[in-house]
Amino acid sequence: MRVTVLTIFPDLFPPFLATSLVGKAVERGILEVDVRDLRAFTEDRHRSVDDEPYGGGGGMVMTAPPWIAAVRAVSSPRAWRVLLSPQGRPLCEREVRRLASRAELVLLCGRYEGIDERVRQTVVDEEISLGDFVLSGGEVAAMAVIEAVARQVPGMVGLPDSVENDSFRSGLLDHPHYTRPAEVEGLPVPEVLRSGNHAAVMRWRRKEALRATWSKRPDLLAAAELGRGDRELLAEIAREEERPAPSLVIQARDDDN
């Protein structure tokens, strides 16, 4: 997978691209990331990328010509061009998988009060947001997109199961995780996880994923792909916690009899 990043702060990226799984993927050639300085596409001697807004107001607006020239220069015909913007579609697991299906991404990292609207109109395919808040620029958002999307690329993560069990992958939060030692501060590892009973472990993990989602993000349950067996597990949780079971329409999966 190839990702090109356009930014006025290219020095923010080398440490990120050399670290952890992303760094290993870049080193192995699974992921190619090219960070380009937007100022290289300016035509004035001051390498200006911003100007005062038409209509007045505070702050500066990034000018269109450098962006348009840069995006066209770095994009191949198959590139999907994404503007990181608080006005964009919220990034979620579904959107990450959709972006990962693209062989080539171009990420535009804005700054200041924003980018001239004509950039979006001419060289942007879509806008993506990390959430309903504002950052000083798109660089942090670009790093989040790179790491989230790269996890979907075959060979990026050593054990594919670790991706399949991620939070949000099935519409639920992930189940709790434990490792050695067997007891910490008087809190033991659940006995089922040490039982060697694979079926019991899988049932426990599904139940605890449902419990975590219901407790922390109940809004996700309504849209999650739940099977008939999940109704029983949710009822068990409700009895254990002495509260009414959530009112849900359970969508049965083909493999859930």
N, C-alpha and C positions, 0 to 999 in steps of 0.2 A: 504494500500500500504506500502511496506517495502523498505527502501533505506539504503544501507550501504555505508559509505564514508571512503576511505582509504587516509590518509594524515600524514605528519610529524608534523602538527600543529593542533592537535585535540582541543586545547583550544580556537580556533577561533570560534567554532560552538555553544557551550552552550547558549550564549546570543541570537544568531539568532534563535535557536530552541525553545527558551522560550518566543518569542516575537510575538505579533499580531496573524494573522490567522494561521500561521505555529505552533506557540506555542499552540494555542487552539486545533488544529487538533491533535497534539502530545498528549496533555493532555486527549483528548477524545478517543484516540486510533484509530482515522481515519487514521493517518499517523504514521508510526514507522521509526525512523531514528537512526541508530547505527553508531557512529563515532569511527573508530579504528585507533590506532597509528601504522603506518607502521613499526616503529622501534621495535615493539613487535615481529616482524617476522624475525628479523635479528639473526645471529648465533654467531657473534663475540662480545667480551666484550665491545667494543666501540659503539656497535649498529650502525655501519656504513651503510649508505644507498646510498653513492655516491663514485665515483672514477674518476681518470683522463681519458679523452677520448682517445681511440685508434686513432692513426693518428695525435695526438697533437691538439693544439688549446686552446683557452681560456675557462675558466669555467669548471664545473664538470658535470658528467652525473650520473643519478640515476641508480644503479645497478639492474640487472634483478632478481636475486634470491629472495630478500625480497618481491618484487611485485608479483612474480609468486606464492610464498608460501601463501601470504596474500589473493590474489584473490581466490585461490582454497580453502582456509580455510573458507572464509566467504560466498562463493557462494553455493546456492542450485542449483539443475538441471534446475530450471526455471529462474534463474537470468540472466539479460541482463547486460553485463559489458561494461561500457562507460569510455573511456579515455578523460578527458577534455584537449583539445589541440588546439593551433591556426591553426593546419593543418586539423582540423576536419570539418565536415559538419556544416554550419552555423545554429544556433538555430533559429527557426521561429515557428509560431503558428502551422503549420502542423506537424513539428517535435515534438513539445511539446505534441500534442495530440497522436502522435504515441508512444512516450515514456510513456505517461500516461496509455496506454493500457497494459503495462507490470505490472505484479503484484509485481515484485522485480527488483530493480536496484542496481548495484554496481558502484559507481563513483570513479574513480582513479584521485587523485589530484597530478600532477607532480610538480616538482620544478627544480631549477638550469637551465642548458642548455637543459634539457629534460630527457627522460627515455630511457634506452637501448631498441633498436628496437625490440629485441626478446620478450619483454613483449607484445607489440602490436601483434606480430605474434602468441603468444601462448595463452594468456588469455583475450584478448580484442575483443569484438564483433563489436564495432564501435567507432569512434572519433567524438566528438562534440565540436564546437567552439562558443564563444559568438560573434565573429566578426573578422574582419581583423585588429587585434591589438594584442599586447603581454602583458600578465600580468606576475607578478613574480611567480605565481603559480596557481593551479587549484581550490583553495578553494573558491574564489569569484564566479567563474563560477559554481561550485557545488551548492552553495547557490542559484544562479539564477535558475538553473535547478530544484532544490527541490521546490522552491516557485512557479515557472511556472507550473510544472507538478502537484503539489499538488492542485492547483486551479481547476484542471480537475476532481479530485476525488470527487465523490458524498458525500455531507455533509460537504465538506471543506468550501465552501462559503455559507452563509446563504440564499441568494437570487440567485437562478440559473440564473435569467435574467441578473444579473450583469456580469456573465461570458459570456453568449451568446452575450452580446452587447459590449464586450471588443474590443479594436482595434485589427485588423488583423483576428478576428474570421470569418468574412464574406469576408475577402480579402481587406476590407477598414479600414481606421482609424476610431476611434470612433467619434460620434457627440459631440458638446460642451455640458457641463453640467452647471446647475445653481441651486442655493439654496438661502434661505433668507440671507440678506434683498433683497427686490424687486429692489432696485437701489443702485449702488455703484459707487462713483466718477462720477455721472451723467450718468452712463451706466445702462439702465433698463434691466430687464429680458425680452426676446422676448414675446410679447403679446400672441402668439399662445400657449406657455407653460402654460399660466394661463387661457386659454379659456375653459378648460374642454372638448374640442373636441378631443377625442382619435385618430380618423382618421387623423385629421389635425396635431396633435402632431407627429404621426408616420411618416407622409409624410415629415414634417419639419426635423425630425431627420435623415431620409434617405438622404434628400437633403443636409443637413449640413455635413453628413459623406462623401458624394461625394465631396462636396466643399473642405473639409479639406484634403482629399486624393489627389485631383487634385492639390491643392496649395502646399502641403507639401511633398507628395510622389507620384507624377504622374506615377512613374514606376509601382506602384501597380495596377493601373487601368487596364492595359493590361491583367493581370492575374486574376482579380477579377471576382466573379460570379455575373454578372450584368444582370438584366432583361430588358424587353422592356421599362418599365416605367422609367428606369434610363436614357435612352437616352433623354427623355423629360426633366427630372430634370437637366441633364447636359447642355441641350440647354438653359434652364432658367438661370442657373448660368452664362453661357457664355454671355447672353444678359445683365444680371445685372452687370457683371464685364467688359463688352465691350471688350471681347477677343474671338478669334475663339474657337469653341467647339473642344474638343479633338477628334481625329480620332480613333475610337475604333470599334472593332467587338463586339457587344453586344450579349452575350450568354443568351438566354431566359431560365428562370427557368420554371419547370412544372406548378407551381402555379401562374405564371405571364401571364395573358391573354391579 
